[in-house]
Amino acid sequence: MLSPTLDGLVEGRDPLLLPIMAPRLQADCRPDGAIDLALWGTGSLGRLRFSPLAGPFVYGPNRVVAKDGGVFVAQSKPVLLIKGATAKRLYPARRCAWWHTPPADAAKPHVAIEGGRQIAMLAWGTIIAETEGGDIRVAVGTSREEAEAALDLSSQAIVDEANAYVARCDAMPDADPLLRSMVVQGVHAALSSIRQDEHGAFAGLAAGQAYSAPARTYYRDGYWTLQPLLTLAPDAVRDEIRLLAKGIQPDGEAPSGVILTGPAQTEAWQRFVAHCKAHPEERRGRAFPSYHNRPQDWWSDHFDSPLFFVLALGDYVRATGDHAEAMRHWPVVTSVVERYLRLAGPDSVLPLKPRNDRDWADNVFREGLVSYDLGLFVGAFDMVAELGADHDPDLAERARQVAKRSRTEIGDGLFVPARDGYADYATPDGFVEDHLVIDSLTLARYGAISEDRALRLLKAMEATLESRNNAEQPYGDWGVLCAYPPYKRPRDLRAKTAFAFRYHNGSDWPYWDGVYAEERLRRGLGNVRYALTRWWQSCLDNGWVGPVEYFSPPFGRGSLLQGWSAMPAATALKYGLAAVNAGATP
């Protein structure tokens, strides 16, 4: 349905959904005549209908070029240009998100006509659609003043900014079209995650388009998203770490994410959460507000979040040499260390995860020793030993000894010889989920297992999780499975993961593909093009413009333009074209 072009873009004859994320503005654009507009920290604003653009279409980051026009998105202000089209009707949103119930006495959203402008006025934001000749400029803002200021950009200036952004994302121009277009879209996913407030200040790394109501930034998603930003935008990484530090409690606990909404959305969200807690019978099947224990928390007490904070801080210091940032957050780091020491099991240093669904596999009630979490644990404690060696040698040595003993306990207790891999989780009552899971790569990434075992694990994943090599799974060659065989104990699963080959139960997650490829490249195994590009070819075949969250043949895709799905591009850029192509042909 889509084909990569020689210049790193993708083309097709059909008008496909283009996800848009700029520092403030975000949108879903359908070139055949509709665009849904939203604003970071504010929420949904409305829909503009316009005369259809004619194909063929060439899609790029925040841009689609049609036969006689296109859509171009500015970077400096929340405004876009629809070139070669006529504005039809502007429809204001009735609410900023599905959970928003405007007060009964609130002013109703309405549209005013002023000359060549349609102006949608909402209690929480504004859209202005201005027609000039054969073009439409569309600006949004928390206030009318912000939207008006965005219209100061001329049509040509918007086009120039849009084209410059596409060029910035073209970070591997010598690659073949498939790899080059994957890198373009991956860099876009990372850069577009950097959000701003109405004053131009940093406002978090968005996990993707679907994470703006309420606007929030995650420890886990943010960690993988920031990997390419360590070189592309290190200041954004520093500011993200400072935001995440605010969400960690004195006892070292941290939520899945930190809420970063503006005033209007904050008031609406808190009113919704309070109502749900007071009237649980009215939750309409959506029980998650009960998990938010503090106003700033998005899903409190996630087992992996504090570990990701320490790892992100260490990665930033390694990349920039900014040791002052580590000192700034050292009390937080200390609280995280103490938390995981308290979680250790009897006669062990390994932390035991409670039976809940609060780590990456948030549809699985993993309990006890979880390989994924233990890899992060060893990596975080190694990082504490490194960062604290000079200024806190006692804590650093304590962390070093814990990490050393952890390696012995993991190697002795979780290795599954029959699979040449590691148990997904082993519960205190003796149950072991022993299938092969891609998230056990944290054990290899952070040196929690021996090099021999790491090599065996990677070769087992090649044979079992790369769908082209797994004749037992029924869908042919389509990508890299995150788990196989499917989970064997149904009572540990909920929601999407209850279905084999769906979500955490076997879908392809592009960010894990990037981690897998990197671990192969670090050990000189090569043959990584499959992991780096097969998922992207599936996106093109299905007409998905931009990196998806996850997908599988029987169940389709998750969200579009997912920040952590930049990991395959990050790995390709880190190791270079020659390494990526070693052992395989384009």
C-alpha positions as CSV (number, residue, x, y, z in Angstrom):
1,M,0.0,0.0,0.0
2,L,3.0,2.3,0.7
3,S,6.4,2.2,-0.9
4,P,9.7,3.9,0.3
5,T,11.1,6.5,-2.0
6,L,14.8,7.2,-2.8
7,D,14.7,10.3,-0.6
8,G,13.5,8.5,2.5
9,L,9.8,9.3,2.3
10,V,6.9,7.0,1.6
11,E,4.4,7.2,-1.3
12,G,1.0,5.7,-2.2
13,R,-2.1,6.4,-4.2
14,D,-4.5,6.3,-1.2
15,P,-5.3,9.1,1.2
16,L,-4.0,7.6,4.4
17,L,-4.1,8.8,8.0
18,L,-1.2,11.1,8.8
19,P,-0.4,11.5,12.5
20,I,1.0,14.9,13.3
21,M,2.9,16.0,16.4
22,A,4.7,19.3,16.6
23,P,5.9,20.9,19.9
24,R,2.4,22.2,20.7
25,L,0.0,21.2,17.9
26,Q,-1.0,17.6,17.2
27,A,-3.5,16.3,14.8
28,D,-4.8,13.3,12.7
29,C,-5.0,14.4,9.1
30,R,-6.9,12.6,6.4
31,P,-5.9,14.1,3.0
32,D,-9.3,13.3,1.6
33,G,-10.8,16.1,3.6
34,A,-10.7,16.0,7.4
35,I,-8.2,17.0,10.2
36,D,-8.8,16.5,13.9
37,L,-6.9,19.0,16.0
38,A,-5.6,18.9,19.5
39,L,-3.1,20.7,21.7
40,W,-0.5,19.3,24.2
41,G,-1.7,19.9,27.8
42,T,-5.1,21.1,26.6
43,G,-6.7,18.2,24.7
44,S,-9.0,17.8,21.7
45,L,-10.2,21.1,20.1
46,G,-12.2,20.1,17.0
47,R,-12.3,19.0,13.4
48,L,-12.0,20.9,10.2
49,R,-13.4,19.6,7.0
50,F,-11.8,20.7,3.7
51,S,-12.0,19.9,0.0
52,P,-10.2,16.6,-0.7
53,L,-6.6,16.6,-1.9
54,A,-5.9,14.5,-5.0
55,G,-3.3,11.7,-5.0
56,P,-0.8,10.3,-5.5
57,F,0.6,11.2,-2.0
58,V,4.1,11.4,-0.6
59,Y,4.2,11.2,3.2
60,G,6.9,12.4,5.5
61,P,7.3,13.6,9.0
62,N,4.4,16.0,9.7
63,R,3.9,16.5,6.0
64,V,2.0,15.1,3.1
65,V,2.5,16.3,-0.5
66,A,-0.4,15.7,-2.8
67,K,-0.7,16.1,-6.6
68,D,-1.7,19.8,-6.4
69,G,-1.1,20.8,-2.8
70,G,-0.5,19.2,0.6
71,V,-0.4,19.6,4.3
72,F,2.6,21.3,6.0
73,V,3.2,21.8,9.7
74,A,5.2,24.5,11.3
75,Q,7.6,23.9,14.2
76,S,8.0,27.3,15.9
77,K,4.3,27.9,16.4
78,P,1.1,25.8,16.5
79,V,-0.1,26.3,13.0
80,L,-0.3,24.3,9.8
81,L,-1.0,25.0,6.1
82,I,-3.4,23.0,3.9
83,K,-2.3,23.9,0.4
84,G,-4.6,23.6,-2.6
85,A,-7.8,23.1,-0.6
86,T,-10.9,25.0,0.4
87,A,-12.1,25.1,4.0
88,K,-15.5,23.7,4.7
89,R,-17.0,23.5,8.1
90,L,-15.2,23.8,11.5
91,Y,-16.6,21.6,14.3
92,P,-15.5,22.4,17.8
93,A,-15.0,19.5,20.2
94,R,-17.6,19.1,22.9
95,R,-15.0,17.9,25.4
96,C,-11.3,17.8,25.7
97,A,-11.2,14.0,26.2
98,W,-13.6,11.1,26.6
99,W,-13.6,11.6,30.4
100,H,-14.3,15.3,30.3
101,T,-17.7,16.5,31.5
102,P,-18.0,20.3,31.2
103,P,-19.8,22.0,34.0
104,A,-23.4,22.6,33.4
105,D,-22.9,26.4,33.5
106,A,-19.9,26.4,31.2
107,A,-20.1,28.3,27.9
108,K,-20.9,26.0,25.0
109,P,-18.3,25.7,22.2
110,H,-19.2,27.8,19.2
111,V,-17.9,28.9,15.9
112,A,-17.7,32.6,14.9
113,I,-17.2,33.8,11.3
114,E,-14.9,36.9,10.9
115,G,-14.1,37.7,7.3
116,G,-12.2,34.8,5.9
117,R,-11.8,33.1,9.3
118,Q,-13.7,30.5,11.1
119,I,-13.0,30.7,14.9
120,A,-13.9,27.9,17.3
121,M,-14.1,29.2,20.8
122,L,-13.9,26.6,23.6
123,A,-13.5,27.0,27.4
124,W,-10.2,25.3,27.1
125,G,-8.8,26.4,23.7
126,T,-9.2,28.0,20.3
127,I,-9.0,27.0,16.6
128,I,-8.7,29.6,13.9
129,A,-9.0,28.5,10.2
130,E,-8.1,31.2,7.8
131,T,-8.7,30.9,4.0
132,E,-6.4,32.8,1.7
133,G,-6.8,32.1,-2.0
134,G,-6.4,28.3,-2.5
135,D,-4.8,27.7,0.9
136,I,-6.0,27.3,4.5
137,R,-3.9,28.2,7.5
138,V,-5.1,26.5,10.7
139,A,-3.8,27.7,14.1
140,V,-4.6,26.5,17.6
141,G,-3.9,27.8,21.1
142,T,-4.8,27.5,24.7
143,S,-6.0,31.1,24.3
144,R,-7.1,33.1,21.3
145,E,-3.9,35.1,21.7
146,E,-1.7,32.0,21.2
147,A,-3.6,31.0,18.1
148,E,-3.6,34.6,16.7
149,A,0.2,34.8,17.3
150,A,0.7,31.5,15.4
151,L,-1.0,33.1,12.3
152,D,1.8,35.6,12.1
153,L,3.7,32.9,10.2
154,S,3.1,33.3,6.5
155,S,2.2,30.3,4.3
156,Q,5.7,30.2,2.9
157,A,7.3,30.3,6.3
158,I,5.1,27.3,7.3
159,V,6.2,25.4,4.2
160,D,9.9,26.3,4.9
161,E,9.7,25.1,8.5
162,A,7.9,21.9,7.5
163,N,10.5,21.1,4.8
164,A,13.4,21.9,7.2
165,Y,12.0,19.5,9.8
166,V,11.7,16.7,7.2
167,A,15.4,17.3,6.3
168,R,16.4,17.2,9.9
169,C,14.8,13.8,10.3
170,D,16.8,12.4,7.3
171,A,19.7,11.2,9.4
172,M,20.9,8.3,7.3
173,P,20.7,9.6,3.7
174,D,23.1,7.0,2.3
175,A,20.9,4.1,3.3
176,D,18.6,2.2,0.9
177,P,15.0,3.4,0.7
178,L,13.5,1.0,3.2
179,L,16.2,1.6,5.9
180,R,16.4,5.3,5.2
181,S,12.6,5.8,5.5
182,M,12.6,3.8,8.7
183,V,15.3,6.1,10.2
184,V,13.5,9.2,9.0
185,Q,10.3,8.1,10.7
186,G,12.1,6.9,13.8
187,V,14.0,10.2,14.3
188,H,10.6,12.0,13.8
189,A,9.0,9.9,16.5
190,A,11.8,10.9,18.9
191,L,12.0,14.6,18.1
192,S,8.2,15.0,17.9
193,S,7.9,13.6,21.5
194,I,9.5,16.8,22.8
195,R,6.6,19.0,23.8
196,Q,6.3,22.6,24.9
197,D,3.8,24.7,26.9
198,E,2.3,27.9,25.6
199,H,5.3,29.9,26.8
200,G,7.8,27.7,24.9
201,A,9.1,25.9,27.9
202,F,9.9,22.2,27.9
203,A,6.7,20.2,28.8
204,G,7.8,16.6,28.8
205,L,8.5,13.8,26.3
206,A,5.1,12.5,25.0
207,A,4.8,8.7,24.6
208,G,2.8,9.4,21.4
209,Q,-0.3,10.9,20.1
210,A,-2.6,8.9,22.3
211,Y,-1.0,10.1,25.6
212,S,-2.1,13.7,25.8
213,A,-5.4,13.5,27.7
214,P,-4.3,14.0,30.3
215,A,-0.9,15.0,29.0
216,R,1.7,12.9,30.7
217,T,5.3,11.7,30.4
218,Y,6.4,8.2,31.4
219,Y,9.5,6.8,33.0
220,R,9.6,3.6,30.9
221,D,8.5,5.1,27.5
222,G,10.6,8.1,28.1
223,Y,13.7,6.1,28.8
224,W,13.6,4.3,25.4
225,T,12.5,7.5,23.6
226,L,15.4,9.5,25.0
227,Q,18.1,7.1,23.6
228,P,18.4,8.9,20.2
229,L,17.8,12.2,22.0
230,L,21.1,11.8,24.0
231,T,22.8,13.0,20.8
232,L,20.0,14.8,18.9
233,A,18.6,16.9,21.9
234,P,20.5,16.3,25.1
235,D,19.0,19.3,26.8
236,A,15.6,17.8,26.4
237,V,16.9,14.6,28.1
238,R,18.1,16.7,31.0
239,D,14.8,18.5,31.4
240,E,12.9,15.2,31.1
241,I,15.0,13.7,34.0
242,R,14.1,16.8,36.1
243,L,10.4,16.3,35.4
244,L,10.5,12.7,36.3
245,A,12.4,13.3,39.5
246,K,9.4,15.2,40.8
247,G,7.3,12.1,40.6
248,I,9.5,9.9,42.8
249,Q,8.3,9.7,46.4
250,P,10.5,9.9,49.5
251,D,10.4,6.1,49.8
252,G,11.6,5.6,46.2
253,E,8.2,4.7,44.7
254,A,7.3,6.2,41.3
255,P,4.2,6.0,39.1
256,S,4.1,4.9,35.5
257,G,4.1,8.5,34.4
258,V,3.9,12.1,35.6
259,I,0.8,14.2,34.6
260,L,1.7,17.5,33.0
261,T,-1.6,19.1,32.0
262,G,-2.5,22.7,31.7
263,P,-4.9,24.4,34.2
264,A,-8.1,23.7,32.3
265,Q,-7.4,20.0,31.7
266,T,-6.0,19.6,35.2
267,E,-9.2,20.8,36.7
268,A,-11.3,18.6,34.5
269,W,-9.2,15.5,35.1
270,Q,-9.2,15.9,38.9
271,R,-12.9,16.4,38.9
272,F,-13.3,13.1,36.9
273,V,-11.0,11.1,39.2
274,A,-12.7,12.4,42.3
275,H,-16.1,11.5,40.9
276,C,-15.0,8.0,39.9
277,K,-13.6,7.3,43.4
278,A,-16.8,8.6,45.0
279,H,-19.1,6.7,42.6
280,P,-17.3,3.5,41.6
281,E,-20.5,2.1,40.2
282,E,-20.5,4.7,37.4
283,R,-17.0,4.0,36.0
284,R,-18.5,2.6,32.8
285,G,-16.0,-0.3,32.7
286,R,-12.9,2.0,33.1
287,A,-11.6,1.3,36.5
288,F,-8.1,2.8,36.1
289,P,-8.7,6.2,37.9
290,S,-8.5,4.2,41.2
291,Y,-4.8,3.6,40.5
292,H,-3.9,7.3,40.7
293,N,-3.0,7.8,44.3
294,R,-1.7,11.4,43.9
295,P,-2.8,14.3,41.7
296,Q,0.5,14.2,39.7
297,D,0.5,10.4,39.3
298,W,-0.5,8.4,36.2
299,W,-0.9,4.9,37.6
300,S,0.9,4.9,40.9
301,D,3.6,2.5,42.1
302,H,5.1,0.9,39.0
303,F,7.8,-1.6,39.8
304,D,10.2,-0.6,36.9
305,S,9.8,3.2,37.0
306,P,12.4,4.1,39.6
307,L,14.9,1.8,38.0
308,F,14.4,3.6,34.6
309,F,15.0,6.9,36.3
310,V,18.4,5.9,37.6
311,L,19.3,4.4,34.2
312,A,18.2,7.5,32.4
313,L,20.3,9.7,34.7
314,G,23.3,7.5,34.1
315,D,22.9,7.4,30.4
316,Y,22.7,11.2,30.3
317,V,25.8,11.7,32.4
318,R,27.7,9.2,30.3
319,A,26.6,11.0,27.1
320,T,27.3,14.6,28.2
321,G,29.7,14.4,31.1
322,D,27.3,16.5,33.2
323,H,28.1,15.0,36.6
324,A,26.4,17.9,38.3
325,E,23.0,16.5,37.2
326,A,23.7,13.3,39.1
327,M,24.5,15.2,42.2
328,R,21.3,17.2,41.8
329,H,19.3,14.0,42.0
330,W,21.4,12.0,44.4
331,P,18.9,12.0,47.2
332,V,16.3,10.5,44.8
333,V,18.8,7.9,43.7
334,T,19.5,7.0,47.3
335,S,15.8,6.5,48.0
336,V,15.5,4.3,45.0
337,V,18.4,2.1,46.2
338,E,16.9,1.7,49.6
339,R,13.5,0.9,48.2
340,Y,14.7,-2.1,46.2
341,L,16.9,-3.4,49.0
342,R,13.7,-3.5,51.1
343,L,12.0,-5.5,48.4
344,A,14.6,-8.3,48.5
345,G,13.3,-11.8,49.2
346,P,14.5,-14.0,52.1
347,D,18.2,-14.8,52.0
348,S,18.5,-13.0,48.7
349,V,19.3,-9.5,47.3
350,L,16.9,-9.9,44.4
351,P,13.7,-7.8,44.7
352,L,10.4,-9.6,44.6
353,K,7.7,-8.0,42.5
354,P,4.2,-8.1,44.1
355,R,1.5,-9.8,42.1
356,N,0.2,-6.9,40.0
357,D,0.3,-5.7,36.5
358,R,2.5,-2.7,37.1
359,D,5.6,-2.9,35.0
360,W,6.0,-3.0,31.2
361,A,3.8,-6.0,30.8
362,D,0.8,-4.2,32.2
363,N,-1.7,-6.8,31.1
364,V,0.2,-9.6,33.0
365,F,0.1,-10.2,36.8
366,R,3.8,-11.1,37.0
367,E,5.0,-12.0,40.5
368,G,8.2,-12.8,42.3
369,L,11.4,-12.9,40.3
370,V,10.8,-11.2,36.9
371,S,13.7,-11.4,34.5
372,Y,12.8,-8.1,32.8
373,D,12.8,-6.2,36.1
374,L,15.9,-7.9,37.4
375,G,17.9,-6.8,34.4
376,L,16.9,-3.3,35.1
377,F,17.7,-3.7,38.7
378,V,21.3,-4.9,38.0
379,G,21.8,-2.1,35.5
380,A,20.5,0.5,37.9
381,F,22.7,-0.7,40.8
382,D,25.8,-0.8,38.5
383,M,24.9,2.8,37.5
384,V,24.8,3.8,41.2
385,A,28.2,2.3,41.7
386,E,29.6,4.2,38.8
387,L,28.0,7.6,39.5
388,G,28.7,7.5,43.3
389,A,32.2,6.2,43.2
390,D,33.8,9.6,44.1
391,H,31.2,11.4,46.2
392,D,29.3,8.6,48.0
393,P,31.7,5.6,48.1
394,D,29.8,3.7,50.7
395,L,26.6,3.6,48.7
396,A,28.5,2.9,45.6
397,E,30.3,-0.1,47.1
398,R,27.0,-1.4,48.6
399,A,25.4,-1.1,45.1
400,R,28.3,-2.9,43.5
401,Q,28.2,-5.8,45.9
402,V,24.5,-6.2,45.5
403,A,24.8,-6.2,41.7
404,K,27.6,-8.8,41.9
405,R,25.5,-11.1,44.1
406,S,22.5,-10.6,41.9
407,R,24.3,-11.9,38.9
408,T,25.0,-15.2,40.7
409,E,21.4,-15.6,41.9
410,I,20.0,-14.8,38.5
411,G,22.3,-17.3,36.7
412,D,21.6,-20.0,39.2
413,G,17.8,-19.6,39.5
414,L,16.2,-18.3,36.3
415,F,18.0,-20.0,33.4
416,V,15.9,-22.4,31.4
417,P,18.2,-24.8,29.6
418,A,15.5,-26.2,27.3
419,R,15.0,-22.8,25.7
420,D,18.5,-21.3,26.2
421,G,16.7,-18.4,27.8
422,Y,15.5,-17.1,31.1
423,A,12.2,-17.6,32.8
424,D,9.7,-14.7,32.3
425,Y,8.8,-14.9,36.0
426,A,9.1,-17.4,38.9
427,T,6.5,-16.9,41.6
428,P,7.1,-17.6,45.4
429,D,4.7,-20.6,45.2
430,G,6.9,-22.3,42.6
431,F,5.1,-21.6,39.3
432,V,7.5,-20.7,36.5
433,E,6.4,-19.1,33.2
434,D,9.3,-20.4,31.1
435,H,8.5,-19.2,27.6
436,L,10.9,-17.0,25.7
437,V,10.2,-13.3,26.1
438,I,12.0,-10.5,24.4
439,D,11.9,-8.3,27.5
440,S,14.4,-10.6,29.1
441,L,16.9,-8.8,26.9
442,T,17.4,-6.4,29.8
443,L,19.5,-9.2,31.4
444,A,21.9,-9.0,28.4
445,R,21.7,-5.2,27.9
446,Y,22.8,-4.5,31.5
447,G,25.3,-7.4,31.9
448,A,23.2,-9.3,34.4
449,I,24.1,-12.6,32.8
450,S,27.4,-14.0,31.4
451,E,28.4,-13.3,27.8
452,D,28.1,-17.0,26.9
453,R,24.5,-17.0,28.2
454,A,23.8,-13.7,26.5
455,L,24.9,-15.2,23.1
456,R,22.8,-18.3,23.7
457,L,19.8,-16.1,24.5
458,L,20.2,-14.0,21.4
459,K,20.5,-17.1,19.2
460,A,17.4,-18.6,20.8
461,M,15.5,-15.4,20.1
462,E,16.6,-15.5,16.5
463,A,15.3,-19.0,16.1
464,T,12.1,-18.6,18.0
465,L,11.0,-14.9,18.1
466,E,11.9,-14.0,14.5
467,S,8.7,-15.1,12.8
468,R,10.6,-16.1,9.6
469,N,12.3,-18.8,11.5
470,N,9.4,-20.0,13.6
471,A,7.2,-22.4,11.6
472,E,5.0,-23.2,14.7
473,Q,3.4,-19.8,14.7
474,P,0.6,-19.6,12.1
475,Y,1.1,-16.2,10.4
476,G,4.2,-16.6,8.3
477,D,7.0,-14.0,8.1
478,W,5.7,-10.7,9.6
479,G,8.0,-9.5,12.4
480,V,9.6,-10.3,15.7
481,L,7.3,-11.8,18.4
482,C,7.7,-10.5,21.9
483,A,6.8,-13.8,23.5
484,Y,6.6,-17.5,22.4
485,P,4.9,-19.8,23.2
486,P,1.9,-17.9,24.5
487,Y,1.4,-17.5,28.3
488,K,0.4,-20.8,29.8
489,R,-1.5,-19.6,32.9
490,P,-4.7,-17.7,31.9
491,R,-5.4,-16.3,35.4
492,D,-2.2,-14.2,35.1
493,L,-3.6,-12.3,32.1
494,R,-6.1,-9.6,31.4
495,A,-7.5,-7.5,28.6
496,K,-5.6,-7.7,25.2
497,T,-2.9,-10.0,26.4
498,A,-5.5,-12.8,27.2
499,F,-5.4,-13.5,23.4
500,A,-2.4,-15.4,22.0
501,F,-0.3,-13.3,19.6
502,R,-1.8,-10.0,20.9
503,Y,-0.2,-7.2,22.9
504,H,2.3,-8.7,25.4
505,N,1.4,-12.2,24.3
506,G,3.3,-12.2,21.0
507,S,2.9,-8.9,19.1
508,D,5.8,-7.2,17.5
509,W,6.9,-4.1,19.5
510,P,9.3,-2.1,17.4
511,Y,11.1,-0.7,20.4
512,W,12.1,-4.2,21.5
513,D,13.2,-4.9,17.9
514,G,15.7,-2.0,18.3
515,V,16.9,-3.3,21.7
516,Y,17.3,-6.8,20.2
517,A,19.3,-5.5,17.2
518,E,21.5,-3.5,19.4
519,E,22.4,-6.5,21.6
520,R,23.3,-8.4,18.5
521,L,25.5,-5.6,17.2
522,R,27.2,-5.1,20.5
523,R,28.4,-8.7,20.3
524,G,29.3,-8.7,16.6
525,L,26.5,-11.1,15.6
526,G,25.3,-8.9,12.7
527,N,22.3,-10.0,10.6
528,V,20.1,-7.3,12.2
529,R,18.3,-5.8,9.2
530,Y,15.4,-8.2,9.8
531,A,14.8,-6.8,13.3
532,L,15.4,-3.2,12.2
533,T,13.2,-3.2,9.1
534,R,10.7,-6.1,9.0
535,W,8.3,-4.3,11.3
536,W,8.6,-1.2,9.2
537,Q,7.8,-3.1,6.0
538,S,4.7,-4.4,7.8
539,C,3.7,-0.8,8.5
540,L,4.1,0.1,4.8
541,D,2.2,-3.0,3.7
542,N,-0.7,-2.0,5.9
543,G,-0.7,1.7,5.1
544,W,0.4,2.9,8.6
545,V,2.2,6.2,8.2
546,G,4.8,6.3,11.0
547,P,6.1,4.0,13.8
548,V,3.4,2.0,15.5
549,E,3.3,1.0,19.2
550,Y,2.9,-2.7,18.4
551,F,1.1,-5.0,15.9
552,S,0.4,-8.6,14.9
553,P,-1.4,-10.1,11.9
554,P,-4.6,-11.2,13.5
555,F,-5.1,-8.1,15.7
556,G,-3.7,-5.0,13.9
557,R,-1.8,-2.2,15.4
558,G,-1.6,-0.1,18.5
559,S,-1.1,3.7,18.5
560,L,0.7,5.6,15.7
561,L,3.8,7.8,16.0
562,Q,5.0,6.1,19.2
563,G,8.0,7.7,20.8
564,W,9.8,4.6,22.0
565,S,9.4,3.1,18.5
566,A,12.4,5.3,17.6
567,M,14.7,2.6,19.1
568,P,15.3,0.8,15.7
569,A,16.4,4.1,14.2
570,A,18.5,4.9,17.3
571,T,20.3,1.5,17.0
572,A,20.9,2.0,13.3
573,L,22.4,5.5,13.8
574,K,24.5,4.4,16.8
575,Y,26.2,1.5,14.9
576,G,26.2,2.9,11.3
577,L,25.2,1.7,7.9
578,A,28.0,-0.9,7.4
579,A,27.2,-2.6,10.7
580,V,23.5,-2.7,10.0
581,N,24.0,-4.2,6.6
582,A,26.6,-6.8,7.7
583,G,25.4,-10.4,7.2
584,A,22.3,-9.4,5.2
585,T,21.4,-7.8,1.9
586,P,19.0,-4.9,1.6
